[in-house]
Amino acid sequence: MDPLSGADLGNFFGGGVSGYLIRRGWRSAQRARQIVIFGGVGVMLLIPTIFTVNLYLITLLFALATFSYASFSTIANVLPTTSIEAAR
């Protein structure tokens, strides 16, 4: 998987998990928080690239990090509406 494909799949994953959690009855703020935490932890996969010399492993780590970032950013785009809903 290359990093750009990872980002595309991450967008679909973030939206899909969000929809799944809504159908399961999760509140919007709780659902968004979980996906944002997942994305933040996943982006930390860039840290091991400092110590890696294997090109394939670096590519995989970047792909996973962009996957996580894309799922995070998909939900981050709708956070303002989530926070308004949570305030009601």
Protein Blocks (a to p, Z undefined) as FASTA:
>chain_A
ZZklmmmmmmmmmmmmmmmmmmnopafklmmmmmmmmmmmmmmmmmmmmmpcbfklmmmm
mmmmmmmmmmmmmmmmmmmmmmmmmmZZ
